[in-house]
Amino acid sequence: MAGFDLTRRRALLAGAATGTAALAATTSASAAPADHRWAKSYSGSPERGALPPAEPGVDYRPTVTPGGATLPFRVRDGVKIFHLVAEEVEHEFAPGVRARCWGYNGRVHGPTIEAVEGDRVRVYVTNRLGAPTTVHWHGIFLPCGMDGVGGLTQRSIAPGETFRYEWTFRQHGTFMYHSHHDEMTQMAMGMLGMIVVHPRRPPPGYEVDRDFVMMLSEWKLMPGAKRPDPNEMTDFNLLTMNARCFPGTVPLVCKTGDRVRIRLGNLSAMDHHGIHLHGYYFKVVATDGGRLPASAQWPETTVLVPTGSTRDIEFVADAPGDWAMHCHMTHHVMNQMGHGLPNMIGVDKGDIDRKAQSVVPGYMAMGEHGMGDMAEMGMKVPDNSIPMVGGKGPYDTITMGGMFTIVKVRDTLEGDGDPGWYPMPEGTRADVAKPQELERDGIVV
């Protein structure tokens, strides 16, 4: 296998000299269709091996980044031109929680870069930070000098400078970009983004109706603080999807019968994430190493996304409803949770509240019945902070936070905005059992 990968790698990068022959090697090694006359017939610049720039909505279905955006481009002389601006950004993680982060183009995370295999791209990066930076194109095959590792493959981009990166996409799949200068600081401050490269000739089964992009990440933002703490190593307290934590996450809206792809990327500092989707099983169809042949795809209800990796999952949205999707690491569905608290489960706190309030007005002991009650207490929280759990639901408070969102599937849609809460059909919602039902079924309570 190592020899195969090395041969593939060399064939891809040889495209700078051999042009379209490299693209033929790329696609034959990446489970794309056998017929690649498109790569052999193009008479474009042979030293670049590029193909005509693909058009969104014509040559491919654009992706959607819930709560985010896609980076615009212009075409000049057959090259797609993008512009990333590294800058400080005022970012809202959820209502009531804002911080001064670092990002791109006024966003955290940066906008999704979308292209098609064979596209020649030129990305200008302007640095408006007070520190040097670079951009690394995570998982992309390109010339070494475009790889974006400060000090190793290039001089870092000084404040006020603009650098140019340029390459031809010789693979398709889901990838990422991020700073590769002072990574611990700059990535922890939000300098991340996703890259989607569509196949020039889609393989069988590739086309979908909904194509979502989700970046997973983690932060340390102390209550009352205005900036994330990049020095944290283990005790992260904001776990986000597209840089937002529940109840600030944006739902994924689908129509019944849609074929759905969700592209998951993980640039968390330290943690893997097991993303679980309720109501469905899906197939894992691609990793950051490429699309899996149909015979190698496998069904799951939870996909582990290792840090530094991407995973693509696909399913048919054939069950209408509001379906939870979240990380299944239990502390990853909490917000700003303090981990220095005593274990109060089962403790009879008696009149400790009354006694303590004489010294600390408003004191309230909590946790004897777990943390769920905290979502409904309406307690005052410190400035620029959010309760550990809790978001408004149609029946009760949803006692989740952090890396949690909702896949909303509807038989009919008016646009792609949030359709509101799903109205459960009569007889399909769990509810309190009637005494006659208990008696009928022999249940003694």
C-alpha positions in Angstrom: 0.0 0.0 0.0 2.8 2.4 0.8 4.3 1.9 -2.7 0.8 2.6 -4.2 0.4 5.8 -2.3 3.9 7.0 -3.2 3.3 6.3 -6.9 0.0 8.1 -6.8 1.6 11.1 -5.0 4.4 11.4 -7.6 2.0 11.1 -10.5 -0.2 13.9 -9.1 2.7 16.3 -8.5 4.3 15.5 -11.8 1.4 17.4 -13.4 3.4 20.6 -13.3 5.5 19.0 -16.0 3.3 16.5 -17.7 0.0 18.3 -17.6 -3.1 16.3 -18.3 -1.4 12.9 -18.0 -1.2 13.6 -14.3 -4.9 14.1 -14.1 -5.5 10.7 -15.7 -3.3 9.2 -13.0 -5.1 11.1 -10.3 -8.5 9.9 -11.2 -7.5 6.3 -11.8 -6.1 6.1 -8.3 -9.0 7.8 -6.5 -12.0 5.6 -7.4 -13.4 8.0 -10.0 -15.0 6.7 -13.2 -12.8 4.8 -15.7 -13.6 7.1 -18.6 -11.4 10.2 -18.2 -11.3 11.5 -21.8 -12.1 14.9 -20.3 -8.6 14.9 -18.8 -6.9 13.7 -22.0 -8.7 15.9 -24.4 -8.3 19.3 -22.7 -5.8 21.5 -24.7 -5.2 24.0 -21.9 -1.8 25.1 -20.5 0.3 21.9 -20.4 2.7 23.1 -17.8 -0.2 23.6 -15.4 -2.4 20.7 -16.5 -5.5 22.7 -15.5 -9.0 22.4 -16.9 -11.6 25.1 -17.7 -12.9 26.6 -14.5 -16.1 24.9 -13.4 -19.1 27.0 -12.6 -21.3 26.6 -9.5 -24.8 25.6 -10.2 -23.8 24.4 -13.7 -20.9 22.0 -13.3 -21.6 21.1 -9.6 -24.2 21.6 -6.9 -22.7 24.1 -4.4 -22.4 23.1 -0.7 -24.1 24.8 2.2 -22.1 25.7 5.4 -24.9 26.1 8.1 -24.2 29.4 9.9 -21.2 30.1 7.6 -20.5 31.1 4.1 -18.7 30.2 0.9 -15.7 32.2 -0.3 -16.5 34.1 -3.6 -14.1 34.0 -6.5 -13.6 35.6 -9.9 -12.1 34.1 -13.0 -9.1 35.6 -14.9 -7.4 33.9 -17.8 -8.9 30.6 -16.8 -7.8 30.8 -13.1 -10.1 31.0 -10.2 -9.0 33.9 -7.9 -9.8 33.9 -4.2 -8.9 36.4 -1.5 -8.6 35.4 2.2 -8.1 38.2 4.8 -6.7 37.2 8.1 -8.0 39.6 10.8 -9.5 39.9 14.2 -13.2 39.1 14.3 -15.9 39.8 16.8 -17.6 36.4 16.9 -20.9 35.2 18.5 -20.7 31.6 19.6 -24.4 31.7 20.9 -26.8 34.4 21.9 -25.1 36.2 24.8 -21.6 34.8 24.2 -19.2 36.9 22.1 -15.5 37.0 21.8 -12.6 38.7 20.0 -11.3 35.9 17.8 -9.0 35.6 14.8 -10.5 34.5 11.5 -10.8 35.2 7.8 -13.0 37.7 5.9 -14.8 38.8 9.0 -15.8 35.2 9.9 -15.0 32.5 12.4 -14.4 30.0 11.0 -13.2 31.2 7.6 -15.5 30.8 4.6 -15.6 27.5 2.8 -13.4 27.3 -0.3 -15.2 25.4 -3.1 -13.7 24.3 -6.4 -13.6 21.3 -8.8 -10.9 18.8 -9.6 -8.8 20.3 -12.4 -9.5 23.9 -11.5 -6.5 26.2 -11.4 -6.8 28.4 -8.3 -4.9 31.5 -7.0 -5.5 32.4 -3.4 -4.3 35.8 -2.1 -3.8 36.0 1.6 -3.7 39.4 3.3 -2.6 39.6 6.9 -4.3 42.2 8.9 -3.3 40.7 12.3 -0.6 42.1 14.5 1.4 38.8 14.2 2.9 36.9 11.2 0.8 34.1 9.8 0.6 31.6 6.9 -2.1 29.3 5.5 -1.7 25.6 5.1 -4.0 23.7 2.7 -4.6 20.6 4.8 -4.7 17.4 2.7 -4.2 19.1 -0.7 -1.6 17.8 -3.2 0.3 20.8 -4.4 3.9 22.0 -4.9 5.9 22.0 -1.7 6.5 25.8 -1.8 2.7 26.3 -1.7 2.2 24.2 1.4 2.1 27.1 3.8 4.4 26.0 6.7 6.0 29.1 8.2 9.8 28.9 8.1 9.9 25.6 6.3 8.2 26.2 2.9 7.9 29.9 2.9 8.6 33.1 4.9 5.8 33.9 7.2 3.3 36.6 6.0 4.2 39.8 8.0 1.4 42.1 9.2 0.2 44.2 6.3 1.6 41.8 3.6 -0.3 39.9 1.0 1.0 36.5 -0.3 0.0 34.6 -3.3 -0.6 30.8 -3.3 -1.4 29.0 -6.6 -1.9 25.4 -7.6 -4.2 23.1 -9.7 -6.5 20.8 -7.8 -5.5 17.2 -8.7 -7.9 15.4 -6.3 -11.4 15.7 -5.1 -12.8 15.4 -1.6 -13.3 17.2 1.7 -10.2 19.1 3.1 -9.4 22.0 5.4 -7.2 25.0 5.7 -5.6 26.7 8.7 -2.7 28.8 10.0 0.6 27.0 10.2 2.5 29.7 12.1 2.2 29.6 15.9 -0.5 27.0 15.4 -1.3 26.6 19.1 -2.3 30.3 19.3 -3.7 31.0 15.8 -5.8 27.9 15.4 -7.1 28.2 19.0 -8.2 31.8 18.1 -10.2 30.5 15.1 -8.0 30.5 12.0 -9.6 27.5 10.4 -11.8 26.7 7.4 -13.1 24.0 5.1 -12.2 23.1 1.5 -14.5 21.2 -0.8 -13.3 19.9 -4.2 -15.9 18.3 -6.4 -15.0 15.6 -9.0 -14.8 16.8 -12.6 -16.8 13.8 -13.6 -18.8 12.6 -10.7 -18.5 8.8 -9.9 -21.7 6.8 -9.7 -23.7 7.7 -6.6 -21.9 11.0 -6.0 -24.8 13.4 -6.8 -26.9 14.5 -3.8 -29.7 17.0 -3.1 -28.2 18.5 0.0 -24.4 18.9 0.6 -23.6 20.3 4.1 -20.2 21.3 5.4 -19.5 21.2 9.2 -16.3 22.1 11.0 -15.9 20.7 14.5 -13.7 22.7 17.0 -13.2 23.4 20.7 -12.4 26.5 22.7 -11.6 27.8 26.2 -13.6 31.0 27.0 -13.9 31.7 30.7 -17.1 33.4 31.8 -16.7 37.2 31.5 -13.6 36.8 29.3 -13.5 38.5 25.9 -10.9 36.3 24.2 -10.4 32.5 23.8 -7.5 31.1 25.8 -5.0 29.4 23.4 -3.0 28.0 26.3 -5.7 25.5 27.3 -4.7 21.9 26.8 -7.5 19.7 28.2 -10.3 21.7 29.8 -12.2 23.1 26.8 -15.6 24.6 27.6 -17.1 25.6 24.2 -17.5 22.7 21.7 -18.8 24.0 18.4 -20.2 23.1 15.0 -19.2 25.8 12.4 -18.0 27.9 15.4 -21.3 27.9 17.2 -22.6 26.0 20.2 -26.1 25.0 21.0 -28.5 26.8 21.3 -26.7 29.0 18.7 -26.2 26.2 16.1 -28.0 26.4 12.8 -30.2 23.4 11.7 -29.6 21.3 8.6 -32.9 21.6 6.6 -33.9 18.8 4.2 -36.9 17.7 2.3 -38.3 14.2 2.7 -36.6 12.0 0.1 -33.5 14.1 -0.3 -30.2 12.4 -0.7 -28.0 14.1 1.9 -24.2 14.4 2.3 -22.7 15.9 5.5 -18.9 16.7 5.3 -17.4 16.7 8.8 -14.0 18.2 9.4 -12.2 18.3 12.8 -9.5 20.8 13.7 -10.1 20.6 17.5 -6.9 21.1 19.5 -7.0 17.8 21.4 -10.2 15.8 20.9 -11.8 13.4 18.5 -15.5 13.6 18.1 -18.1 10.8 17.7 -20.9 12.5 15.7 -24.2 10.6 16.2 -27.3 11.2 14.1 -30.7 10.2 15.5 -33.3 8.5 13.4 -31.1 7.2 10.7 -28.1 5.2 9.8 -25.8 6.6 7.2 -22.9 5.3 5.2 -19.3 6.6 5.6 -18.5 7.3 2.0 -15.2 9.3 2.2 -12.2 10.2 4.4 -9.7 13.0 3.9 -7.8 10.4 1.8 -10.5 10.2 -0.8 -13.9 8.7 -1.6 -14.4 5.1 -0.7 -15.5 2.6 -3.4 -19.1 1.5 -2.8 -17.8 -1.9 -1.7 -15.8 -0.3 1.1 -18.5 2.1 2.5 -20.0 1.0 5.8 -23.2 1.8 7.7 -23.0 3.6 11.0 -25.2 5.7 13.3 -22.1 7.4 14.8 -18.9 8.4 13.0 -15.6 9.1 14.8 -13.9 12.1 13.3 -10.3 12.1 14.5 -8.6 15.5 15.0 -7.0 16.7 11.8 -9.3 14.5 9.7 -12.5 14.7 7.6 -15.3 12.2 7.1 -18.2 12.3 4.6 -21.4 10.6 5.5 -24.5 10.1 3.2 -28.1 9.0 3.8 -31.6 9.4 2.4 -33.8 11.8 4.5 -36.9 9.5 4.4 -38.1 10.1 8.0 -39.6 13.6 8.6 -39.0 15.2 12.0 -36.5 17.1 14.1 -33.5 14.7 14.5 -30.7 15.5 17.0 -27.1 15.4 15.7 -24.4 15.7 18.3 -21.0 14.6 19.6 -21.5 11.6 21.8 -18.7 12.5 24.2 -21.0 13.7 27.0 -19.0 16.7 28.2 -18.9 17.9 24.6 -22.6 18.7 24.7 -22.1 21.2 27.6 -21.2 24.9 27.6 -18.6 26.5 29.8 -18.8 23.7 32.3 -16.7 24.1 35.5 -14.9 20.9 36.2 -13.8 21.8 39.8 -17.3 21.3 41.3 -17.9 18.8 44.1 -20.1 15.8 43.2 -23.5 16.6 44.7 -25.5 13.7 43.2 -27.9 12.4 45.9 -26.8 14.9 48.6 -29.5 16.3 50.8 -28.5 20.0 50.9 -31.0 20.8 53.6 -31.0 24.6 54.4 -27.5 25.2 53.1 -28.9 27.8 50.6 -30.4 29.9 53.4 -27.3 29.8 55.5 -25.0 30.6 52.6 -27.1 33.5 51.3 -26.4 35.4 54.5 -22.8 35.6 53.3 -23.2 35.2 49.5 -26.5 36.8 48.4 -28.2 34.7 45.7 -26.2 31.6 46.5 -27.8 28.3 45.3 -26.4 24.9 45.7 -27.0 22.6 42.8 -26.4 19.3 41.3 -28.1 16.9 43.8 -30.4 15.7 40.9 -27.9 16.3 38.1 -27.4 19.2 35.8 -30.7 19.1 33.9 -32.5 21.4 36.3 -30.0 24.2 35.6 -31.4 24.6 32.1 -34.7 25.8 33.6 -33.6 27.7 36.6 -33.1 31.0 34.8 -30.2 31.8 37.0 -28.2 35.0 36.4 -24.9 34.1 34.7 -21.7 36.1 34.5 -21.3 38.6 31.7 -20.4 37.1 28.3 -21.3 33.5 29.4 -23.9 30.9 28.8 -25.6 28.3 31.0 -23.9 24.9 30.8 -27.0 23.4 29.0 -30.3 24.5 27.7 -32.2 25.7 24.6 -35.8 26.3 24.0 -37.7 23.2 22.6 -41.3 22.8 21.6 -42.2 20.8 24.7 -39.5 21.4 27.4 -36.1 22.9 27.6 -33.6 20.9 25.5 -31.0 20.0 28.1 -28.1 20.0 25.7 -25.4 22.5 24.8 -22.1 22.6 22.9 -21.7 20.3 19.9 -25.4 19.7 19.2 -27.6 20.7 16.3 -30.8 19.5 14.6 -31.4 17.9 11.2 -34.9 19.1 10.2 -36.6 16.9 7.6 -39.9 18.1 6.1 -42.3 16.8 3.5 -42.7 20.3 2.1 -40.5 23.3 2.4 -40.9 27.0 1.7 -37.3 28.0 1.0 -34.3 26.6 2.9 -34.7 28.5 6.1 -35.5 27.1 9.5 -39.1 25.6 9.1 -39.7 25.8 12.9 -40.6 22.8 15.1 -41.9 19.6 13.6 -45.7 19.0 14.4 -45.8 15.4 15.5 -48.7 13.5 13.9 -51.4 12.3 16.2 -50.3 9.1 18.1 -46.6 9.4 17.2 -45.3 11.3 20.2 -44.3 9.8 23.6 -46.6 11.1 26.3 -47.8 10.3 29.8 -49.4 6.8 30.0 -53.1 6.7 30.9 -54.2 4.6 33.9 -56.4 2.4 31.6 -53.4 1.7 29.4 -51.3 0.6 32.4 -54.1 -1.6 33.6 -54.6 -3.1 30.1 -50.9 -4.0 29.7 -50.4 -5.3 33.2 -48.0 -2.5 34.3 -47.8 -1.8 38.0 -46.3 1.5 39.1 
